[in-house]
Amino acid sequence: MTEWPLIAFTITLELACGSALAATLFDGTVHRSDPASMRLLGISVFPLAAAALLVSLFHLGRPSAAWRAFSNLGSSRLSLEVFLCALFALTALAYSALWWMARSEGRLALGVATGVVGLAAVISSAMVYPTPAQPAWNSGWVPVSFLGAVLLLGGGAAVLLGGSAWEGLLQKTYLAAILLGGFALLASAVWMIVHLSQGSQDEYISAQLQSGLHLLLSHHGIWFGLHILLAGILPLGLAIVFWLGGGAGLASIAAQRLCFLALLFGTMIGRALMLALADFRQ
């Protein structure tokens, strides 16, 4: 895999969006939790969004010409992606600044706007890939995996980095996000297999799909299984543990951090496998 900038860009963007949604949910929910416990997550939205935008430049042949993407907003999916990601970074800057200054006035409204722009950026990023030129990607499993990562990483960051700080409905909502995100990634993985297994009246497309299926299950079978385990099965186990035992469900804060890293790694594996489907040679 030589597409590490795309992996880093998309996953970081999804984590930034998920963090913005989690922090906004905190502001919009009646709770007794200390806002200081959410402050780090709120502040992190802009650095994550900025890092995603920066690392995306490394995928360009000429990073200095990135500004030209704004000239094709009406006709290019890639241009729309660049524009929305830049807009997300700008709104995230203002939103994180309010958390940095510990100011709550206007933060909920700005958080909603940041979350909406973030989701639009993630969706635009996902829609760059489904194209007839890449039969393996030309399916709905791609955007489902992107949106699933937003839910999984956003909920995971809130629960596993916030630990026992949340209570009642707030914690259950974060746990639901972890469950839905893990289910979406699991469903997208199954959908991917089904899509690659389908035939086509076009012999070239059929050959491409079959080659992709062979690559995924034979060459990268261990990695695919690890993705299913870490990004699909682990979220279910974590949700049950926290639902039954709260923050005490895991032995230590270090264990919670390790679980978040496992979710992040599992999501990155899935994205790497997706990009690998376009790298194979028959």
C-alpha positions in Angstrom: 0.0 0.0 0.0 1.3 3.4 -1.1 -1.9 5.3 -0.3 -1.1 6.1 3.3 -2.0 9.9 2.8 -5.5 8.9 1.8 -5.8 6.6 4.7 -4.6 9.2 7.2 -6.7 11.9 5.5 -10.1 10.1 5.5 -9.8 8.5 8.9 -8.6 11.8 10.6 -11.4 13.6 8.9 -14.0 11.1 10.2 -12.5 11.3 13.7 -12.7 15.1 13.6 -16.3 15.0 12.4 -17.2 12.4 15.0 -15.6 14.4 17.8 -17.5 17.5 16.8 -20.8 15.6 16.9 -19.9 14.1 20.2 -19.0 17.4 21.8 -22.1 19.1 20.3 -24.3 16.3 21.7 -22.7 17.1 25.1 -23.7 20.7 24.9 -27.3 19.9 23.7 -28.1 17.3 26.4 -29.2 17.9 29.9 -26.6 16.3 32.2 -24.6 16.7 35.4 -21.2 16.0 33.8 -18.4 18.5 34.2 -17.8 20.4 30.9 -14.1 20.2 31.6 -14.2 16.4 30.9 -15.3 17.2 27.3 -13.0 20.1 26.8 -10.1 18.1 25.3 -12.4 16.5 22.8 -13.9 19.8 21.8 -10.5 21.4 21.4 -9.2 18.5 19.3 -11.7 19.0 16.5 -9.8 21.8 14.8 -6.3 20.2 15.0 -7.8 17.0 13.6 -9.5 18.8 10.8 -6.4 20.8 10.0 -4.2 17.7 10.0 -6.6 15.9 7.7 -6.5 18.8 5.2 -2.7 19.0 5.4 -2.0 15.3 5.0 -4.3 15.2 2.0 -1.8 17.4 0.1 0.7 14.6 0.2 -1.5 12.6 -2.2 -1.2 15.3 -4.8 1.4 15.1 -7.5 1.9 18.9 -7.1 0.7 20.1 -3.6 1.4 23.7 -4.6 -1.4 23.5 -7.2 -4.1 22.3 -4.7 -5.8 25.7 -4.9 -6.9 24.9 -8.5 -9.4 22.4 -7.0 -11.7 25.3 -6.1 -12.1 26.2 -9.8 -14.2 23.1 -10.6 -16.8 23.1 -7.8 -19.7 22.6 -10.1 -18.3 19.7 -12.1 -15.8 17.9 -9.9 -16.4 15.7 -6.9 -12.8 16.1 -5.8 -13.1 19.9 -5.9 -16.3 19.8 -3.8 -14.5 17.5 -1.3 -11.6 20.0 -1.0 -14.0 22.9 -0.6 -16.1 21.2 2.1 -13.0 20.0 4.0 -11.6 23.5 4.0 -14.9 24.9 5.2 -15.0 22.3 7.9 -11.6 23.3 9.1 -12.6 26.9 9.3 -15.8 26.2 11.3 -13.8 23.8 13.5 -11.3 26.5 14.3 -14.1 28.8 15.7 -15.7 25.8 17.5 -12.5 24.6 19.1 -11.6 28.2 20.1 -14.8 28.4 22.1 -13.9 25.2 24.0 -10.3 26.5 24.5 -11.7 29.7 26.0 -14.3 27.7 28.0 -17.1 29.8 26.6 -20.5 28.2 26.2 -22.4 31.1 24.6 -23.2 30.2 21.0 -21.2 27.0 21.2 -24.1 24.7 20.6 -25.2 26.5 17.5 -21.7 26.6 16.1 -21.2 22.9 17.1 -24.3 22.0 15.1 -23.0 23.9 12.1 -19.5 22.3 12.4 -21.0 18.9 12.7 -23.2 19.4 9.6 -20.3 20.7 7.5 -18.2 17.9 8.8 -20.7 15.3 7.7 -21.0 17.0 4.3 -17.2 16.8 4.0 -17.2 13.1 4.9 -20.0 12.3 2.5 -18.3 14.3 -0.3 -15.1 12.4 0.4 -16.8 9.0 0.2 -18.5 9.9 -3.1 -15.2 10.5 -4.8 -14.6 6.7 -4.9 -17.8 5.1 -6.4 -17.1 5.3 -10.1 -17.5 2.9 -13.0 -13.7 3.2 -13.6 -13.2 1.2 -10.3 -15.8 -1.6 -10.3 -14.8 -2.7 -6.8 -15.7 0.7 -5.4 -18.8 1.3 -7.5 -21.2 0.3 -4.7 -23.0 1.7 -1.6 -20.7 -0.1 0.8 -18.1 2.7 0.4 -20.2 5.6 1.8 -21.6 3.3 4.5 -18.1 2.5 5.7 -17.2 6.2 5.8 -20.3 7.2 7.8 -19.9 4.1 10.1 -16.3 5.3 10.9 -17.7 8.7 12.0 -20.1 7.1 14.5 -17.6 4.5 15.7 -14.7 6.9 16.2 -16.8 9.8 17.6 -18.7 7.6 20.1 -15.5 5.7 20.9 -13.5 8.9 21.6 -16.3 10.2 23.9 -16.7 7.0 25.9 -13.1 5.6 25.9 -11.4 8.9 26.4 -14.1 10.2 28.8 -14.5 7.0 30.7 -16.9 7.2 33.6 -17.5 11.0 33.2 -20.8 10.4 31.5 -24.1 9.2 32.9 -27.6 8.2 31.9 -28.9 9.2 28.5 -25.7 10.9 27.4 -23.5 7.8 27.9 -26.2 5.5 26.3 -26.2 7.8 23.2 -22.5 7.5 22.9 -22.7 3.8 23.3 -25.4 3.6 20.6 -23.1 5.5 18.3 -20.4 2.9 18.9 -22.9 0.1 18.3 -24.3 1.7 15.1 -20.8 2.5 13.8 -19.5 -1.0 14.4 -22.6 -2.5 12.8 -22.2 -0.2 9.8 -18.6 -1.2 9.3 -19.5 -4.8 9.7 -22.4 -4.5 7.2 -20.2 -2.6 4.7 -17.6 -5.4 4.9 -20.2 -8.0 4.2 -21.7 -5.8 1.4 -18.2 -5.5 -0.1 -17.9 -9.3 -0.3 -21.3 -9.6 -1.8 -20.5 -6.9 -4.3 -17.2 -8.5 -5.3 -18.9 -11.9 -5.7 -21.5 -10.6 -8.2 -21.0 -11.2 -11.8 -21.5 -8.8 -14.7 -22.4 -9.0 -18.3 -19.2 -7.1 -19.0 -16.3 -9.6 -18.9 -13.8 -7.0 -17.9 -15.8 -5.8 -14.9 -16.5 -9.4 -13.8 -12.7 -10.1 -14.0 -12.0 -7.0 -12.0 -14.5 -8.0 -9.3 -13.3 -11.6 -9.0 -9.7 -10.5 -8.9 -10.6 -8.1 -6.1 -12.4 -10.8 -4.2 -9.4 -13.1 -4.5 -7.0 -10.4 -3.3 -9.2 -9.6 -0.3 -9.8 -13.1 0.9 -6.6 -14.8 -0.1 -3.8 -12.3 0.0 -5.3 -10.1 2.8 -7.5 -12.6 4.5 -5.8 -12.1 7.9 -6.1 -8.3 7.7 -9.8 -8.6 6.6 -10.5 -10.8 9.6 -8.7 -8.3 11.9 -10.8 -5.5 10.5 -14.0 -7.5 11.3 -12.8 -8.2 14.8 -11.6 -4.7 15.8 -14.1 -2.5 14.0 -17.1 -4.8 14.0 -17.1 -7.2 16.9 -15.0 -5.2 19.5 -17.5 -2.3 19.5 -20.3 -4.7 20.5 -18.3 -6.1 23.3 -17.3 -2.6 24.6 -20.9 -1.3 24.5 -22.0 -4.3 26.6 -19.2 -3.8 29.1 -19.9 -0.1 29.5 -23.7 -0.6 29.5 -23.5 -3.1 32.3 -20.6 -1.7 34.3 -20.2 1.9 33.3 -16.6 3.3 33.3 -15.7 0.5 35.8 -16.4 -2.0 33.1 -12.8 -1.9 32.0 -9.9 -2.5 34.4 -8.2 0.9 34.0 -8.0 4.1 32.1 -5.1 2.7 30.2 -7.2 -0.3 29.1 -9.9 2.2 27.8 -7.3 4.1 25.8 -5.9 0.8 24.4 -9.5 -0.1 23.3 -9.9 3.2 21.5 -6.6 2.6 19.7 -7.8 -0.8 18.7 -11.0 0.7 17.2 -8.9 3.3 15.3 -6.5 0.6 14.0 -9.4 -1.6 12.9 -11.0 1.2 11.0 -7.7 2.1 9.3 -7.3 -1.5 8.2 -10.6 -1.4 6.6 -9.7 1.8 4.7 -6.4 0.3 3.6 -8.2 -2.8 2.3 -10.6 -0.6 0.4 -7.8 1.3 -1.3 -5.9 -1.9 -2.0 -8.8 -3.1 -4.2 -7.7 -0.5 -6.7 -4.0 -1.4 -6.6 -4.1 -5.1 -7.6 -2.8 -6.3 -10.9 -4.4 -9.2 -12.7 
